[in-house]
């Protein structure tokens, strides 16, 4: 493999320029969001755990969709990416557990996807590709040199977004 690899944990964000691969594992109900500027050849991957922050004392903004997306966009634009050129792709949001009773409550994955889509739209960003839902975990890989996003799942065919 050429270049370097950056690993993104749960509730984390990494961005890079040039010959770098940014990867996150175990996107179950979590949502991975890639941002890519083909002119600046810069990209980022954000791994969101929950749709909204219920504890204002939690300082990890990347764990939550709303502050996480806003902070990622702020950092990227400060580093030279232009919002008007950003190509955004999302993956994850699976329903990993079946809970009896109130079924929507157990589907945090769908709530994450809905919230991410709403926030991105409010930011004026369009999602160009997605691989969401289902009941399986995914690995999401962004090749910053090309903007290619690859999705892998155990026992599943690799998918290019």
C-alpha positions as CSV (number, residue, x, y, z in Angstrom):
1,X,0.0,0.0,0.0
2,X,1.3,3.4,-0.9
3,X,1.0,6.4,1.4
4,X,-0.1,6.4,4.9
5,X,-3.3,5.1,6.6
6,X,-5.2,6.9,9.3
7,X,-7.6,5.0,11.5
8,X,-10.8,6.7,12.7
9,X,-12.3,5.4,15.9
10,X,-15.9,5.7,17.1
11,X,-16.8,9.3,17.8
12,X,-13.7,10.4,15.9
13,X,-12.7,12.3,12.7
14,X,-9.5,12.4,10.7
15,X,-8.7,14.4,7.6
16,X,-5.8,14.3,5.2
17,X,-4.4,15.5,2.0
18,X,-2.8,13.6,-0.9
19,X,-1.7,10.0,-0.8
20,X,-3.5,8.8,2.3
21,X,-6.2,6.3,3.2
22,X,-8.6,7.1,5.9
23,X,-10.5,4.0,7.4
24,X,-13.1,3.3,10.0
25,X,-14.2,-0.1,11.3
26,X,-17.4,-1.4,12.9
27,X,-20.0,0.9,11.5
28,X,-23.0,-0.8,12.9
29,X,-25.7,1.6,13.9
30,X,-23.0,4.3,13.7
31,X,-22.8,6.4,10.5
32,X,-19.5,7.1,8.7
33,X,-19.4,10.3,6.6
34,X,-16.7,11.1,4.1
35,X,-16.1,14.6,2.8
36,X,-13.9,15.0,-0.3
37,X,-12.6,18.0,-2.3
38,X,-11.3,16.8,-5.7
39,X,-9.5,20.1,-6.4
40,X,-7.7,20.4,-3.0
41,X,-7.3,16.6,-3.0
42,X,-8.3,16.6,0.7
43,X,-10.7,14.3,2.5
44,X,-12.1,13.5,5.9
45,X,-14.0,10.7,7.5
46,X,-16.2,11.2,10.5
47,X,-17.6,8.3,12.6
48,X,-20.8,9.4,14.4
49,X,-22.1,7.3,17.2
50,X,-25.4,9.0,18.1
51,X,-27.8,11.5,16.4
52,X,-27.8,14.2,19.2
53,X,-25.9,15.2,22.2
54,X,-28.0,14.7,25.3
55,X,-25.2,15.5,27.8
56,X,-23.9,19.0,27.2
57,X,-20.9,18.2,29.4
58,X,-19.6,15.6,26.9
59,X,-16.9,17.5,25.1
60,X,-16.4,14.9,22.3
61,X,-18.4,16.7,19.5
62,X,-17.5,14.0,16.9
63,X,-19.6,11.4,18.8
64,X,-22.8,13.2,17.7
65,X,-24.2,14.0,14.3
66,X,-25.0,17.7,14.7
67,X,-21.9,19.1,16.4
68,X,-19.7,16.5,14.7
69,X,-20.6,17.5,11.2
70,X,-20.4,21.2,11.9
71,X,-17.0,20.9,13.5
72,X,-15.7,18.7,10.6
73,X,-16.9,21.3,8.0
74,X,-15.3,24.1,10.1
75,X,-12.0,22.4,10.2
76,X,-12.0,21.4,6.6
77,X,-12.9,24.8,5.3
78,X,-10.2,26.3,7.6
79,X,-7.7,23.9,5.9
80,X,-8.6,24.9,2.4
81,X,-11.5,22.7,1.4
82,X,-14.4,24.4,-0.3
83,X,-17.9,23.5,0.8
84,X,-19.2,24.0,-2.8
85,X,-16.8,21.3,-4.1
86,X,-17.3,18.8,-1.3
87,X,-18.4,15.3,-2.3
88,X,-20.2,13.6,0.6
89,X,-20.9,9.9,1.0
90,X,-22.4,8.0,4.0
91,X,-22.5,4.4,5.2
92,X,-23.7,2.5,8.3
93,X,-26.9,3.1,10.2
94,X,-27.7,-0.6,10.5
95,X,-30.3,-2.1,12.8
96,X,-28.0,-4.2,14.9
97,X,-30.5,-5.4,17.5
98,X,-34.1,-6.4,17.6
99,X,-35.9,-5.0,20.7
100,X,-39.4,-6.1,21.6
101,X,-42.1,-3.5,22.0
102,X,-41.4,-0.1,20.6
103,X,-39.5,-1.0,17.5
104,X,-38.4,2.6,16.4
105,X,-36.6,3.1,19.7
106,X,-34.3,0.2,19.0
107,X,-33.4,1.5,15.5
108,X,-30.8,4.0,16.5
109,X,-29.1,3.3,13.1
110,X,-32.1,4.7,11.2
111,X,-32.3,7.7,13.6
112,X,-28.6,8.3,12.9
113,X,-29.0,8.2,9.1
114,X,-32.1,10.5,9.2
115,X,-30.3,13.1,11.5
116,X,-27.1,13.0,9.4
117,X,-29.1,13.6,6.2
118,X,-31.0,16.5,7.7
119,X,-27.9,18.2,9.0
120,X,-26.0,17.8,5.7
121,X,-29.0,19.2,3.8
122,X,-29.1,22.2,6.2
123,X,-25.4,22.7,5.5
124,X,-26.2,22.8,1.8
125,X,-24.4,19.5,1.2
126,X,-25.8,16.8,-1.1
127,X,-25.0,13.1,-0.4
128,X,-23.6,11.7,-3.7
129,X,-23.7,8.0,-2.6
130,X,-24.7,5.9,0.4
131,X,-24.7,2.4,1.8
132,X,-27.0,2.4,4.8
133,X,-29.4,0.2,6.7
134,X,-29.5,-3.5,6.8
135,X,-28.4,-5.5,9.9
136,X,-24.6,-5.8,9.4
137,X,-21.5,-3.8,10.3
138,X,-19.4,-2.1,7.7
139,X,-15.8,-0.9,7.2
140,X,-15.5,2.4,5.3
141,X,-12.3,3.4,3.5
142,X,-11.6,6.7,1.8
143,X,-8.7,7.0,-0.7
144,X,-7.8,10.7,-0.4
145,X,-5.8,10.6,-3.6
146,X,-8.8,9.7,-5.7
147,X,-11.9,10.3,-3.5
148,X,-12.9,6.6,-3.9
149,X,-14.9,5.2,-1.0
150,X,-15.0,1.5,-0.5
151,X,-17.4,-0.3,1.8
152,X,-16.6,-3.8,3.1
153,X,-18.8,-6.1,5.2
154,X,-18.1,-9.6,6.5
155,X,-19.2,-12.1,3.9
156,X,-20.3,-9.4,1.5
157,X,-19.1,-8.2,-1.8
158,X,-16.9,-5.0,-1.6
159,X,-18.9,-2.0,-2.8
160,X,-17.5,1.2,-4.3
161,X,-19.5,4.3,-3.6
